[in-house]
Amino acid sequence: MFGEIIRTIRTTRNLSQVQLAKELNVSKQTVSNWENDNILPSIEMLVKLSKFFSVSTDYLLGLDHRRYLEITGLTDEQLQHVQQIIRDITDRL
């Protein structure tokens, strides 16, 4: 499950295994092993992955399926625009 989540997030962001490995200062083989569920990252690396992808560690571990948007630094007006866009999209579903 962890491997599938990492692969999905990585490919959704158009990152290769090599690019992700470089960003996290690990080998491509390490990323491949995560994605194939051969190994799990250390706790420190799990936190680094969650920060890099802006998701919770619970999300990476398949314990929480909620997704979050990082809104730190947005003004109240910008936040209202983002909320309206989300409402518009969800109303169409």
Secondary structure, DSSP 8 states (H G I E B T S, - for coil): -HHHHHHHHHHHTT--HHHHHHHHTS-HHHHHHHHTTS----HHHHHHHHHHHT--HHHHTTS--------TT--HHHHHHHHHHHHHHHHH-
